[in-house]
Amino acid sequence: MSFSPDGGGRRGDMALKHVFEGCRLVFWHKSHVSRMKDRVVDRGGSIAAALDKDTTHVVSGANTSLVTAAAHLAQAEHVRHVAVVVSWPSLSLDIDSMRVAAPTGVHFVLPTWITASMLKQTRQAESDHLSPFGQRLAAAMPQAHGEAAVSGPGEHSGSGSADGKGPGAKQRERAGSPPSSKTGSGLGTSPAHAPTWTGGSGAPLCDAEPLPRKKARRPQPPAPCRVERVGSEFVAIEGDTLPRFTGGDSGLPWGWAGVWEEPWDEATAMATREKLRHHWYRTARAATAPPTGKDQGGKAPRVNTACRHAACAPHPFCIVEKLAEYRSVYVEGRDQYRIKALERAIQQVAGHGSPLEEDADVDHVGLGPKSAQKVRDVLRSGEFIRVAAVAGDKRLQTLALFSGVWGAGPTTAQKWYADGARSLEDVARRPGLTAQQLTGLKYYEDIQRKMPRTEVARGEALVRAAVFDLVDTLAPGLGADGVARTYAWATGSFRRGAPESSDMDMLVGLPPGTEHVDCVHFLEQLLDNLLEAGFLLEDMMGPGATSTLCRAPLTRASWMGLFRTEASPWARRIDVKVYAHEHLPFAVNYFANSQSFCRATRHWATQAAELARTCTGEPSTTGFKLSDKEVTVLLPEGGSSQSRIACACETDIFKLLGLDYVPVTMRYFNNYF
């Protein structure tokens, strides 16, 4: 794979020039769509402000309400309509259904239809990208009475045009596509006995027989349901409902129908999390701090408005935050053991159940001597003298500035400082900078900004749709049910529920049946497609930079770069990792966990000697070695067995270690995502 300065990748953009030729699009959502409109026009399409007789597509968001859609349709003039009742059960409105004037020959799609068409360089089936309103409208269009004409303002019912084709059909012919016979994909046909819309935009709708209410959701289907893809998601078809859980003891293969949540119990999951926390931080299982005399006096505990930690209750500041500030004194790599000790102290103070008022109270927390002294310093003054000194130390401030450059660690930052650099401009003038460091300097301010969850979710959906398209291309025999078992989710703190993220960690796991697909080749193709769609920045790593593509095993591949969504002006960091299906449970377990939870789980595995002996029957084993691609048995003197233990889902990994499954949203300690 190569990246050219003009963003063309391997292929030119000539094939894209006519993707939307003959299409006339109306956008119902108005925010962050200007660039998307420009791309449609550049590729042969046209944009209209409102529905008209030549409109072929209406692009709306997934959250467009029925009331909003009906209001838009009521304003359309000189458009052929059919009156239908759209069922839309709602938890927030007393509206179960509504009569709407549905224009014929118009596709109601999500923005992903535009993106997918650009990715594949050809117009994609609208039925794969119907908006929620489009799906409801398609279901409401009666199909049992054959075709019939409908009326528009000033037209005789059934006439349409001289050749019997409405504007929608003519527009499709101009676009080079045959008229659709599927109501679900384009609403291009109308029923023989359906009420007709003849009065223009202000006339009342004719009566229409409402559809029966949707059946109640089954808690768990007895057999795997069938699914079809709608953009970046999968929906059940033929009356089935998506299962709530797969894998574990659900009776369904993990990831079936695109569902990756495994069965779990809140009580046992919390117990497992506490067990791992105590194991990793070596804390006592029971509270060691007896109530002090002040607490025994019956007074109500004081409330700290700065935080909710019990240990901080008597103070106007948060002890945990003060300890976290102290971390700025340490340097990554050089002070790794000090950092770990400080993190352990933070966890123990955060989980301590009694107020820390006096020096003697700190003795009951279970801290080491140096960590305990740090806590006492905070109790006395509310600040760290050393932290205040760091805040005024120009050298440390400059090192922190340099360490924020993408591709520069503490050692590189110190080297730049030792060579006389004192600003980012000084660094930019240095010879021999890597492509990643040059990119980090160019987008320094952007990279320092946190991403809100909504922005990560938009990027995740776009990458997921591109992954599904590529799996369809490389393994066409899988069908929708097979492609649905493709894992394509943002992991890290986003998956655990953090409100903001520093970057987007995208994990891709290929589905069963793709054993012939080389992960490196798959990732190269995916990056080419995302680059051509304008999602990845054209100059993110410089011309021809491929060094960030890891080529080690063919069953794994990874890449780092920058992206930008339609909704944000900022460049964001993205890591994309692709794994073969055999490695997927281990990869998800590795990248979905918080750092401390991940380390705790792996350390627990190395200590599980009895479980390893029971599992393998080998008396000399000392535990398990758990990585992002497999679990093996540890042998004496630091060796490990070459034989791997197969796990079909994450529940199997937890069970192997003698633990209960913990959902991704709970894999952190004391609110440290």
C-alpha distance (Angstrom), angle and dihedral (degrees) to the residues before:
residue distance angle dihedral
M1 . . .
S2 3.76 . .
F3 3.77 132.6 .
S4 3.76 118.1 -144.8
P5 3.80 122.0 -154.4
D6 3.79 91.7 -113.3
G7 3.80 92.0 55.3
G8 3.79 94.8 -114.9
G9 3.79 96.3 128.4
R10 3.78 113.3 -168.9
R11 3.76 95.6 -35.4
G12 3.79 130.0 53.8
D13 3.74 123.2 -125.8
M14 3.80 98.0 -116.8
A15 3.80 90.8 104.9
L16 3.78 89.2 56.7
K17 3.81 96.0 56.8
H18 3.80 94.8 85.1
V19 3.81 102.5 31.2
F20 3.81 93.7 113.1
E21 3.80 98.3 29.3
G22 3.80 109.5 147.3
C23 3.81 93.8 15.3
R24 3.80 121.0 123.6
L25 3.80 111.8 -165.7
V26 3.79 132.6 -162.8
F27 3.81 119.0 -164.4
W28 3.78 116.0 -148.6
H29 3.77 95.1 -176.5
K30 3.77 112.2 64.3
S31 3.80 105.5 -167.4
H32 3.81 123.6 97.8
V33 3.80 96.3 -9.4
S34 3.82 102.4 112.6
R35 3.80 94.4 96.2
M36 3.79 91.8 45.4
K37 3.82 90.2 52.2
D38 3.80 90.2 50.6
R39 3.79 90.8 53.0
V40 3.79 91.9 50.1
V41 3.80 90.9 51.9
D42 3.83 91.8 45.3
R43 3.79 88.3 55.2
G44 3.78 97.3 52.0
G45 3.81 103.3 -85.7
S46 3.78 131.7 118.2
I47 3.81 133.1 -138.5
A48 3.80 127.7 -136.5
A49 3.78 127.5 -166.6
A50 3.81 93.3 -138.9
L51 3.79 140.9 3.3
D52 3.79 113.8 -67.3
K53 3.79 137.1 163.2
D54 3.83 92.5 -82.7
T55 3.82 97.5 48.1
T56 3.80 112.7 125.0
H57 3.82 102.6 171.7
V58 3.78 137.4 29.6
V59 3.81 113.6 -160.5
S60 3.79 115.5 -156.6
G61 3.76 137.8 160.0
A62 3.77 126.2 -101.4
N63 3.81 90.7 -108.6
T64 3.82 98.1 53.7
S65 3.80 106.0 133.1
L66 3.79 127.0 -134.6
V67 3.81 90.9 -116.1
T68 3.81 91.4 53.3
A69 3.79 92.7 47.5
A70 3.81 92.3 48.7
A71 3.81 90.5 50.2
H72 3.81 91.3 53.3
L73 3.80 92.0 48.3
A74 3.80 92.7 48.8
Q75 3.82 89.9 59.2
A76 3.81 94.3 55.0
E77 3.80 115.1 108.1
H78 3.82 132.8 -165.6
V79 3.80 90.5 14.6
R80 3.79 124.9 131.0
H81 3.80 109.1 -117.3
V82 3.75 142.3 -179.6
A83 3.81 120.0 -155.5
V84 3.79 113.7 -125.9
V85 3.80 136.8 164.3
V86 3.80 111.6 -119.7
S87 3.81 115.9 -155.5
W88 3.80 112.8 -144.1
P89 3.82 114.7 164.9
S90 3.78 109.2 -155.8
L91 3.77 133.9 -171.1
S92 3.80 94.0 -159.9
L93 3.82 101.9 41.6
D94 3.78 133.9 51.2
I95 3.80 88.6 -129.5
D96 3.80 118.1 109.1
S97 3.80 97.2 164.0
M98 3.77 142.0 -2.8
R99 3.78 137.6 -163.6
V100 3.78 111.2 -117.5
A101 3.78 135.6 178.0
A102 3.79 101.3 -117.4
P103 3.82 114.0 -159.3
T104 3.80 113.9 -136.0
G105 3.77 121.9 -126.4
V106 3.81 93.9 23.6
H107 3.80 124.4 121.2
F108 3.83 117.2 -145.0
V109 3.81 103.9 -153.1
L110 3.78 142.5 165.6
P111 3.83 121.5 -114.4
T112 3.82 86.6 -105.0
W113 3.82 88.1 76.1
I114 3.81 89.2 65.6
T115 3.79 92.9 45.4
A116 3.81 94.0 46.5
S117 3.82 91.5 48.8
M118 3.79 90.7 53.2
L119 3.79 91.7 46.2
K120 3.82 93.1 53.8
Q121 3.81 94.1 35.2
T122 3.78 91.0 -128.9
R123 3.77 134.0 78.6
Q124 3.80 110.9 -87.4
A125 3.79 128.4 -141.1
E126 3.78 108.9 -82.9
S127 3.81 90.1 -146.0
D128 3.82 88.3 71.0
H129 3.81 92.1 56.6
L130 3.79 106.2 36.2
S131 3.77 115.0 151.2
P132 3.83 116.8 -123.3
F133 3.80 88.3 -102.1
G134 3.80 89.9 49.2
Q135 3.81 90.6 52.2
R136 3.80 91.9 50.1
L137 3.77 91.5 45.8
A138 3.80 91.9 49.6
A139 3.80 90.6 51.1
A140 3.80 90.8 49.5
M141 3.81 95.7 52.4
P142 3.84 105.5 99.6
Q143 3.79 111.3 -124.0
A144 3.79 104.6 177.4
H145 3.79 99.7 82.7
G146 3.78 103.1 57.0
E147 3.79 124.1 -125.7
A148 3.76 126.5 -28.8
A149 3.72 134.7 167.9
V150 3.74 123.0 -106.1
S151 3.73 130.7 -155.9
G152 3.71 135.7 -116.0
P153 3.77 127.0 -168.0
G154 3.76 110.7 -60.3
E155 3.82 94.6 5.6
H156 3.77 128.4 115.0
S157 3.78 111.5 -117.2
G158 3.75 109.7 -97.7
S159 3.80 97.7 14.1
G160 3.79 102.5 94.3
S161 3.79 97.5 157.0
A162 3.74 138.8 -27.6
D163 3.77 93.5 -85.2
G164 3.79 93.4 42.8
K165 3.77 94.2 -111.8
G166 3.77 123.4 122.4
P167 3.78 125.6 -138.3
G168 3.81 91.3 -93.3
A169 3.80 92.0 56.9
K170 3.78 91.8 46.7
Q171 3.78 91.2 49.8
R172 3.79 91.1 51.5
E173 3.80 90.3 50.8
R174 3.80 89.7 52.5
A175 3.78 87.8 50.3
G176 3.79 91.4 53.7
S177 3.80 96.0 -113.2
P178 3.82 126.4 119.9
P179 3.81 118.1 -117.0
S180 3.77 110.2 -85.3
S181 3.78 119.0 -112.6
K182 3.80 92.6 -171.9
T183 3.75 115.1 91.3
G184 3.76 89.3 -160.1
S185 3.78 95.3 60.8
G186 3.76 104.1 42.9
L187 3.79 114.1 -6.8
G188 3.78 85.8 -125.8
T189 3.84 97.0 148.1
S190 3.75 131.6 55.4
P191 3.81 133.6 -155.0
A192 3.79 123.8 -98.2
H193 3.78 95.8 -126.8
A194 3.79 99.4 32.4
P195 3.80 118.1 128.4
T196 3.78 111.6 -101.5
W197 3.79 130.0 -131.7
T198 3.78 107.3 -131.4
G199 3.75 107.8 147.4
G200 3.78 105.7 75.8
S201 3.77 125.9 -119.1
G202 3.80 95.9 -44.1
A203 3.82 101.3 47.5
P204 3.79 121.1 100.4
L205 3.77 119.6 -103.4
C206 3.79 119.9 -105.8
D207 3.76 119.9 -115.0
A208 3.78 117.0 -85.2
E209 3.76 128.5 -173.7
P210 3.83 109.1 -109.5
L211 3.76 121.0 -124.3
P212 3.79 119.9 -113.6
R213 3.78 115.8 -92.8
K214 3.77 117.7 -92.8
K215 3.78 114.0 -96.0
A216 3.79 118.5 -104.2
R217 3.79 116.2 -92.0
R218 3.79 114.0 -95.5
P219 3.80 113.7 -129.9
Q220 3.81 92.8 -131.5
P221 3.82 129.3 -7.4
P222 3.80 114.7 -125.3
A223 3.80 91.0 -134.1
P224 3.82 134.4 26.5
C225 3.78 111.6 -78.6
R226 3.78 125.2 -134.1
V227 3.77 118.7 -112.4
E228 3.75 141.5 -166.9
R229 3.77 128.4 -159.0
V230 3.79 124.2 -109.6
G231 3.79 106.9 -175.3
S232 3.78 107.8 -61.7
E233 3.82 95.5 -11.2
F234 3.79 138.1 67.7
V235 3.79 124.1 -132.2
A236 3.79 130.1 -167.5
I237 3.80 118.9 -107.9
E238 3.79 137.4 -163.8
G239 3.79 94.5 38.4
D240 3.79 96.3 -55.8
T241 3.78 125.3 128.3
L242 3.77 127.6 -141.5
P243 3.80 114.6 -100.1
R244 3.76 117.4 -113.5
F245 3.81 93.4 -138.1
T246 3.79 138.0 23.3
G247 3.78 131.3 -176.7
G248 3.79 121.8 24.2
D249 3.80 110.8 61.3
S250 3.83 93.8 -28.3
G251 3.81 92.3 106.8
L252 3.81 90.7 -126.9
P253 3.81 127.7 102.4
W254 3.78 112.1 -99.6
G255 3.79 110.6 -92.1
W256 3.79 95.6 16.8
A257 3.82 112.0 162.2
G258 3.81 89.0 4.5
V259 3.83 92.6 -67.1
W260 3.81 112.4 134.1
E261 3.80 102.9 169.2
E262 3.79 112.2 111.5
P263 3.82 126.4 -148.9
W264 3.78 112.4 -86.1
D265 3.77 142.0 166.8
E266 3.79 119.2 -137.0
A267 3.81 96.5 -142.1
T268 3.81 95.8 49.4
A269 3.81 91.7 41.5
M270 3.81 91.4 54.2
A271 3.80 90.3 46.5
T272 3.81 90.4 52.8
R273 3.78 91.6 48.7
E274 3.80 91.4 51.7
K275 3.79 90.9 46.1
L276 3.81 91.0 54.8
R277 3.80 92.4 43.9
H278 3.78 92.4 53.0
H279 3.80 90.5 45.3
W280 3.81 94.8 50.6
Y281 3.79 98.7 41.4
R282 3.81 94.1 35.0
T283 3.79 93.1 -129.8
A284 3.78 125.8 159.6
R285 3.81 117.2 -96.2
A286 3.80 93.4 -132.2
A287 3.77 129.0 46.5
T288 3.79 108.7 -88.0
A289 3.78 98.1 -168.2
P290 3.77 113.3 89.1
P291 3.81 117.1 -149.8
T292 3.78 111.1 -86.6
G293 3.78 123.8 -125.8
K294 3.79 90.1 -100.7
D295 3.82 91.2 56.6
Q296 3.80 92.3 46.2
G297 3.77 89.9 56.9
G298 3.79 89.4 80.2
K299 3.80 96.7 -113.3
A300 3.78 117.2 146.6
P301 3.79 112.4 -106.9
R302 3.75 115.2 -101.5
V303 3.79 118.8 -111.1
N304 3.78 121.0 -128.2
T305 3.80 111.3 -147.5
A306 3.83 91.4 -161.4
C307 3.81 95.7 64.9
R308 3.80 144.3 -17.5
H309 3.80 99.7 -115.9
A310 3.79 111.8 129.1
A311 3.80 90.3 -141.4
C312 3.82 91.2 58.6
A313 3.82 97.2 47.2
P314 3.85 97.8 107.7
H315 3.82 93.9 51.1
P316 3.81 137.2 70.6
F317 3.81 90.8 -132.6
C318 3.80 137.7 56.6
I319 3.80 114.4 -106.1
V320 3.80 90.7 -161.6
E321 3.82 92.1 55.7
K322 3.81 90.8 48.7
L323 3.80 90.5 52.6
A324 3.81 89.9 48.5
E325 3.82 89.3 52.9
Y326 3.79 89.2 54.8
R327 3.80 88.1 64.0
S328 3.82 88.5 76.8
V329 3.79 87.6 71.4
Y330 3.79 91.1 64.8
V331 3.80 127.9 75.3
E332 3.79 120.7 -136.4
G333 3.78 112.5 -110.6
R334 3.78 97.0 10.1
D335 3.81 94.3 58.7
Q336 3.80 99.8 30.6
Y337 3.81 94.3 130.7
R338 3.80 92.7 47.9
I339 3.79 88.9 49.7
K340 3.80 91.6 51.7
A341 3.82 91.3 49.2
L342 3.80 90.5 49.7
E343 3.81 91.8 48.6
R344 3.79 89.2 51.2
A345 3.79 89.9 51.6
I346 3.80 90.8 49.9
Q347 3.79 91.6 52.4
Q348 3.79 93.8 47.8
V349 3.80 94.6 47.8
A350 3.81 90.8 46.1
G351 3.80 90.8 52.3
H352 3.81 96.8 41.4
G353 3.79 111.4 118.6
S354 3.82 101.5 -152.4
P355 3.83 134.0 64.6
L356 3.81 117.7 -97.1
E357 3.80 106.1 -140.2
E358 3.81 105.9 142.4
D359 3.78 136.8 30.6
A360 3.80 90.0 -104.3
D361 3.82 90.9 59.6
V362 3.81 90.4 62.2
D363 3.81 90.3 62.6
H364 3.81 89.5 69.6
V365 3.82 95.6 56.4
G366 3.80 94.0 75.7
L367 3.80 97.9 -124.3
G368 3.77 128.1 153.1
P369 3.82 117.8 -103.6
K370 3.81 96.4 -98.2
S371 3.79 94.9 43.6
A372 3.81 90.6 47.1
Q373 3.80 90.1 52.8
K374 3.81 90.5 52.3
V375 3.81 90.1 54.1
R376 3.82 91.3 48.8
D377 3.82 89.9 51.5
V378 3.80 89.3 55.0
L379 3.81 92.5 47.7
R380 3.80 91.5 54.2
S381 3.80 100.5 47.1
G382 3.80 108.2 5.7
E383 3.82 89.4 -124.4
F384 3.80 142.4 70.0
I385 3.78 114.3 -119.5
R386 3.79 89.8 -153.3
V387 3.81 92.3 52.8
A388 3.79 90.0 51.7
A389 3.79 88.5 50.7
V390 3.80 90.7 51.8
A391 3.80 90.1 51.5
G392 3.81 88.8 60.2
D393 3.82 96.9 39.5
K394 3.82 107.8 106.0
R395 3.79 92.5 -164.4
L396 3.79 94.4 55.1
Q397 3.80 90.7 43.9
T398 3.80 90.2 54.0
L399 3.80 92.3 47.1
A400 3.81 89.3 51.7
L401 3.82 89.2 50.5
F402 3.82 91.9 51.3
S403 3.80 93.0 45.1
G404 3.80 88.1 59.2
V405 3.81 90.6 66.6
W406 3.79 109.4 105.5
G407 3.81 107.0 -112.8
A408 3.82 95.8 23.0
G409 3.81 121.6 104.1
P410 3.82 129.8 -172.3
T411 3.81 93.1 -82.8
T412 3.81 92.9 52.5
A413 3.81 90.9 45.5
Q414 3.82 91.1 53.4
K415 3.80 90.9 48.1
W416 3.79 91.6 52.6
Y417 3.80 90.2 49.3
A418 3.80 92.3 47.4
D419 3.82 89.6 52.1
G420 3.79 91.0 56.4
A421 3.81 103.5 -95.4
R422 3.80 112.8 145.6
S423 3.81 103.1 165.0
L424 3.79 140.6 29.6
E425 3.81 88.4 -102.9
D426 3.80 89.0 58.5
V427 3.79 90.2 51.0
A428 3.82 92.7 48.4
R429 3.83 89.7 57.3
R430 3.79 92.7 54.8
P431 3.82 117.3 107.2
G432 3.78 121.7 -126.8
L433 3.80 99.3 37.7
T434 3.79 114.5 157.3
A435 3.81 121.9 -117.1
Q436 3.79 89.3 -109.4
Q437 3.81 92.4 52.5
L438 3.80 91.3 48.7
T439 3.79 89.2 51.9
G440 3.80 90.5 46.4
L441 3.81 90.6 53.9
K442 3.80 93.1 46.9
Y443 3.81 93.4 52.1
Y444 3.81 97.9 28.9
E445 3.80 96.8 128.6
D446 3.80 92.8 44.2
I447 3.79 93.8 50.8
Q448 3.81 92.5 51.8
R449 3.81 91.0 59.9
K450 3.79 120.4 92.4
M451 3.79 120.1 -124.5
P452 3.81 120.0 -127.2
R453 3.79 117.4 -130.1
T454 3.79 92.8 -109.1
E455 3.79 91.6 60.1
V456 3.80 93.0 48.7
A457 3.80 89.9 49.0
R458 3.82 91.6 53.4
G459 3.78 92.4 50.7
E460 3.79 91.4 44.7
A461 3.81 92.6 53.7
L462 3.79 92.8 49.7
V463 3.81 94.1 49.2
R464 3.81 91.0 44.9
A465 3.80 91.9 53.8
A466 3.82 90.0 49.3
V467 3.82 90.4 49.9
F468 3.81 91.8 51.0
D469 3.81 90.7 48.9
L470 3.80 91.4 51.8
V471 3.80 93.6 47.3
D472 3.80 87.7 51.4
T473 3.79 89.3 53.0
L474 3.81 98.5 44.9
A475 3.82 96.2 39.4
P476 3.82 105.9 26.9
G477 3.80 93.9 164.6
L478 3.81 95.2 66.6
G479 3.79 96.8 79.9
A480 3.80 124.4 -159.9
D481 3.82 93.8 -58.2
G482 3.79 90.7 55.2
V483 3.78 96.6 43.7
A484 3.82 89.1 50.1
R485 3.80 88.3 69.7
T486 3.79 89.9 64.7
Y487 3.80 109.4 113.5
A488 3.82 111.2 -140.4
W489 3.80 112.1 156.2
A490 3.77 138.8 133.5
T491 3.79 107.8 -111.2
G492 3.78 133.5 -175.9
S493 3.79 121.8 64.8
F494 3.82 91.7 -18.4
R495 3.79 92.0 63.3
R496 3.81 90.3 46.7
G497 3.80 91.3 55.8
A498 3.81 103.7 -101.8
P499 3.83 111.9 162.2
E500 3.83 92.3 -133.0
S501 3.79 136.7 23.0
S502 3.80 134.1 -158.5
D503 3.81 92.9 -143.3
M504 3.79 142.3 -10.3
D505 3.80 115.4 -98.0
M506 3.80 105.4 -162.4
L507 3.80 115.5 -165.4
V508 3.80 119.2 -166.5
G509 3.80 122.6 -170.2
L510 3.79 117.0 -173.8
P511 3.83 116.1 -131.2
P512 3.82 127.3 -115.7
G513 3.78 111.0 -78.1
T514 3.81 94.9 44.8
E515 3.77 97.5 90.5
H516 3.81 88.4 122.2
V517 3.82 91.9 58.9
D518 3.81 116.0 99.8
C519 3.83 108.2 -137.1
V520 3.81 91.9 -145.0
H521 3.79 91.7 52.5
F522 3.81 90.0 46.1
L523 3.79 92.2 52.2
E524 3.80 92.6 47.4
Q525 3.80 90.7 52.8
L526 3.79 91.9 45.9
L527 3.81 92.7 51.7
D528 3.80 91.5 48.3
N529 3.81 90.3 53.0
L530 3.80 94.2 46.4
L531 3.79 91.0 47.2
E532 3.80 92.3 52.3
A533 3.80 90.4 48.3
G534 3.81 89.5 57.6
F535 3.80 94.4 -116.5
L536 3.80 96.9 114.6
L537 3.79 117.5 55.6
E538 3.79 112.4 -102.1
D539 3.80 96.0 -135.3
M540 3.78 98.6 33.4
M541 3.80 96.8 128.7
G542 3.78 103.5 9.8
P543 3.81 128.1 -101.4
G544 3.78 115.4 -36.4
A545 3.79 95.7 -3.4
T546 3.80 108.9 157.5
S547 3.79 100.4 146.6
T548 3.80 92.0 103.8
L549 3.80 90.6 63.4
C550 3.79 106.7 96.2
R551 3.80 109.1 -140.0
A552 3.79 100.8 178.7
P553 3.84 109.9 113.1
L554 3.77 119.1 13.2
T555 3.81 90.1 -133.6
R556 3.80 91.7 63.3
A557 3.78 135.7 43.1
S558 3.80 134.7 166.2
W559 3.79 138.8 -174.4
M560 3.80 138.5 -177.1
G561 3.77 127.3 -151.5
L562 3.79 147.2 121.1
F563 3.79 132.5 -82.6
R564 3.76 139.3 -179.1
T565 3.80 128.1 -154.2
E566 3.78 127.8 -147.4
A567 3.80 89.5 -110.1
S568 3.80 98.3 56.9
P569 3.83 136.7 51.4
W570 3.81 91.2 -153.9
A571 3.78 127.4 97.4
R572 3.80 111.2 -126.2
R573 3.78 133.7 -161.5
I574 3.79 119.0 -113.1
D575 3.79 132.5 -174.8
V576 3.80 117.0 -164.4
K577 3.79 119.8 -165.4
V578 3.80 124.9 -177.9
Y579 3.82 122.9 -163.5
A580 3.77 133.8 -179.0
H581 3.80 115.0 -113.3
E582 3.81 93.4 -104.2
H583 3.83 90.7 63.0
L584 3.81 97.8 41.2
P585 3.86 101.2 99.1
F586 3.80 90.6 51.0
A587 3.81 93.8 44.7
V588 3.81 92.1 50.9
N589 3.80 90.6 47.0
Y590 3.80 90.8 50.9
F591 3.80 101.7 44.8
A592 3.82 100.0 33.9
N593 3.81 93.8 57.5
S594 3.77 124.7 85.5
Q595 3.78 113.4 -110.6
S596 3.80 94.7 -103.4
F597 3.83 93.3 43.9
C598 3.80 90.1 49.1
R599 3.79 92.6 50.5
A600 3.79 91.9 45.1
T601 3.81 91.9 52.3
R602 3.79 93.4 48.6
H603 3.77 93.3 45.9
W604 3.80 89.2 49.1
A605 3.81 88.5 52.8
T606 3.80 92.8 53.8
Q607 3.83 89.7 53.4
A608 3.82 95.5 48.6
A609 3.80 95.2 99.0
E610 3.80 97.1 144.6
L611 3.79 92.3 49.7
A612 3.80 91.1 48.3
R613 3.78 91.8 51.4
T614 3.79 91.6 48.3
C615 3.79 91.7 48.1
T616 3.80 97.4 47.3
G617 3.79 104.2 22.9
E618 3.80 88.3 -131.3
P619 3.84 110.3 132.2
S620 3.81 94.7 -160.5
T621 3.79 97.0 60.6
T622 3.80 117.3 114.3
G623 3.81 100.9 -167.6
F624 3.79 142.8 -63.1
K625 3.78 132.7 -56.4
L626 3.81 109.8 -142.6
S627 3.82 120.1 -167.1
D628 3.79 138.4 160.1
K629 3.82 92.0 -86.2
E630 3.81 108.9 30.9
V631 3.79 150.0 -8.3
T632 3.79 119.9 -120.5
V633 3.78 135.7 174.1
L634 3.80 119.5 -97.2
L635 3.79 117.7 -129.2
P636 3.83 128.8 -159.1
E637 3.82 119.2 -74.8
G638 3.78 94.3 29.3
G639 3.80 98.4 -62.7
S640 3.80 126.2 133.2
S641 3.77 133.3 -151.0
Q642 3.79 119.3 -107.1
S643 3.80 91.3 -138.9
R644 3.79 114.8 95.0
I645 3.80 127.6 -145.6
A646 3.79 110.3 -130.0
C647 3.81 118.6 -129.2
A648 3.79 121.6 -175.9
C649 3.81 96.1 -164.9
E650 3.79 141.2 -2.5
T651 3.80 92.2 -88.6
D652 3.81 87.9 64.7
I653 3.81 89.7 55.9
F654 3.80 93.3 51.4
K655 3.81 91.9 45.9
L656 3.80 90.9 49.9
L657 3.81 88.4 56.8
G658 3.80 93.0 46.9
L659 3.82 93.1 -107.9
D660 3.78 136.0 121.7
Y661 3.79 118.6 -114.6
V662 3.79 116.1 -90.4
P663 3.83 117.7 -159.6
V664 3.78 117.2 -123.6
T665 3.80 92.2 -110.5
M666 3.83 90.3 64.4
R667 3.79 100.2 45.9
Y668 3.76 99.4 111.2
F669 3.80 136.4 75.3
N670 3.82 125.7 -116.1
N671 3.82 96.8 -16.4
Y672 3.80 93.3 -53.5
F673 3.80 99.0 132.9
